[in-house]
């Protein structure tokens, strides 16, 4: 598992580099994604997905290789059971040209706190996050592709994978569900 003390850690799969994040702001449901551009030897830049998609800061995803124009609006594609195979084929095709992936997850909040002695406050925070991620079902996974220059695929650059989640059967924090509902997730 990645430590909260080392948010710039990454996982490399053949031809694809994944940069992840946990939640912030008190709830895993408010998670932010990070995309880190790096050389072989060192990490050089980290920014949040909001900045990436809005083109804030040099080289962000919204910057589309340094030539942001006001007509460019990144599109988000929703992935459900009925279009999963088609969209996964598209993602596999994109991975070779756009090997950097920013990730954002939506979880149903905090429902448990770990018990025990913890070495540091950050250890307690990590164990709290880990405990809740282990217990709860993911609601949504967002991924945005970019190349080494920060350019994103034309038209659609972000995919939202929507998972089965039932308010009658699955555990959740009401505060997180309210926030997710206000941000547009329909649990019906």
N, C-alpha and C positions, 0 to 999 in steps of 0.2 A: 504494500500500500504506500501511496505517496504521503509524505508528512506535510502538515500545514505549515511547518517551518521552512519548507523548501518548495514554494509554489511554482518555481520555474522548471521542475522536473518534467520529463517527457517520456513517452513510450514510443519506440520505433518498431514498426511492422515493416515487412518487405515493401519498400517503395512508398511508405506513408509514415508521417510523423504526427502523432496525436498529442495535443496539449490540453490538459483538463483542468478543471477547477471544482471546488466544492461550493457550497453555498456561502453567502456572506450576508451581513446585515441581520443576523439573528435567525434566519430561516433558510434551509436548503432550497426552498421554493424560490428564493430570490437570487439564485446562483448567477454568477457572471462567468463568461468564458474568457479564456486568454489564448492568444496566438503569439507565439514567440518566434522571432526570426533569429537564427543563430548560424555561426560558422561552425566548422568541424571542432574547433577548440573551445569556443565560449558562447554563452548566451549574450545577445547584444541588445534586445529590446522586447518589452512586454507591454501590451495594452489590452484594455477590456473590449469585449465584443461590441458594446454600445459605441465605443470610439471607432472600432474597425468598420462597422456598418455605416456610421455617419461621416466617415472620412476625417475625423478629428485626429490631429497628430500626423506627422510625416509617415508615409508608407502604409497607412491603414487600408483595410479592405475596401472601404468606400472610395478610396483614392484611385483605385483601378490603375495600378502601375504608375502613379504620379500624375494622371491626367483627369482629375475629377471634373466632371461637368454636371451642371444642374439638371440635365435631362436624364442622367443615369439614376435609376432607382433599383437597388437590388431586390430581386423577387425571392419570395419564400415559398417553397413547395411543401405541402402537407403530405405525409406518407401515412397511409392507413393499410389495413390488411389487404384491401382490394387492389392497391397499386404497389405493394411492397416489392414484388419480384421485378417489375419494370424499373422502379426507382433504384433498387440495389444494382441492377445492371448499369444504369446511368452513373451511379457513384463509383463503381469499379472502373468504368471508362475514364472518369475524371481524375482518379487517384494518381495516374502516371504524370499527367500534365500539371496538376494542382496538388502536390504532395503534402501541403500544410493544412491542418484541420483545426479550427477553433470549435470548442464544444461548450454547450450550455445544457444543464439538466434541470428539470422541474421535478421536485419531490414534494410529497404532501406534508412537509413541515417536521417539527420535532415532537415526538410522542413519548420519548423515554430519555432518562438521564443515567449515565453509568454510575456504578457504585464502586468505591474503593479508594485507594490512595494514589495520587497522581504526582509525578515529579515536578511538573510545571503547569501553569494555567493553559499553556498551548497544548500540553499533553491531554488535559481534561477536555479542551475544545475539540481536539482531534478525535478522542474516544467518544465524545457526544455525537459528533458527525458520523463517525463510523458505525456506531450502535444504531442510529436512526436509518442510515442508508441500508444497513444489513436487514433491518426489520421491515422496512416499507417498500412498496412497489414504486418504481419510477413512473411518472406520468408522461413525460415528454423528454426527448433527446433532440437537441438542435445541433447541427453541424454546418460549418461554413468552410468552403474550400478556397485556398489561395496558392499561388506559386511563390517562389523565392523572392520575387520582386514586390509581392503584396497584391498582384493583380488577381482578380476573381473571375470565374467563368461568366461569360456574357449571359444575360437574361437571368437565369436562376443560379444563385451561388450558395443558398442556404436551404437545408432540408430539415423539416420538423417531423421526427418519427413519433407518432402518437401510440401509446401503449394502452392496453385494457386497464381501466381503473373504474371501480364501482363504489360510489359513496355509501351504498348500503352494506357492502361486504368488506371493503378495505379500510385499514387504519389510516387516520389523518389528523392533522391539527386544523380546527375550524378556521383559525386565523389565516393559515396558509391557503386553504381552499377559497376563502373569501377574496384574498389577494389575487389568486390565479383566475378566479371568475371575473374580477374587475379588469384583469388584463386580457380577457378575451377567450379563456379556455371554457368550453361548454361541456359540462359533465353529464348532460342529459343523454 
